Amino acid sequence: MRRLVELPLSKSFQMAYQSIRVRFFRSLITTTSLVLAVAFLTFTQTGNEINQGLVTSQNPAFIQILTKIGYDVTPGAASIGSSAKQRWIVILSLLVCVVGIINAQLMSVTERFREIGTLKCLGALDRFIVRIFVIEATLQGLAGGIVGALLGALVAFSASIIRFGLSSASFMPWSDIGTTVFYAVCIGTGLSLLGVLYPAIVASRMLPVEAMRVEQ
């Protein structure tokens, strides 16, 4: 007689949602770190997109302001790119975010030893355990990615309006900004999933007897 059973996907979503509710503040901290990383990424990229649009306008006033704030804009230039320093700072912030997610998820696994052991004793497959963690990470990643992307784009837009004036809005590449926001949400979700893979595998490979024996 088979001990392991396959549970429906709806049950996985239900348990993942319930876990987020029970551990709301821990989930909020994890999501906040993701929001900040994605917001910084979106702010940097959106700022570059806006500045690119202003350079393309060939407006002398905009070019002068860009030069004052440190951009190397040559006369007649048609493009402006992000600096290597900006790219490295963004990459480092994303790496720190992933490390934080991994740490938070490992602590979550430690807190849920008995829960995982009980599920396995009841016949849950290893992939069911992994699925719960992946769904949690996806929900947190989508929430953090959407909030962070919108926040970063809004701050970049507001900073540009303050710096260049309302007239600069007509030269902003809205389609490129929308694409940046979309990719930022995808990156945020991907980072959340990347950070949960190792903890999910650790949780799924636990033996039921060992998990039930741990003192909480």
Secondary structure, 3 states (H helix, E strand, C coil): CCCCECCCHHHHHHHHHHHHHHCHHHHHHHHHHHHHHHHHHHHHHHHHHHHHHHHHHCCHHHHHHHHHCCCCCCCCCCCCCCCHHHHHHHHHHHHHHHHHHHHHHHHHHHHCHHHHHHHHHCCECHHHHHHHHHHHHHHHHHHHHHHHHHHHHHHHHHHHHHHHCHHHHHHCCHHHHHHHHHHHHHHHHHHHHHHHHHHHHHHHCCCHHHHHHCCC
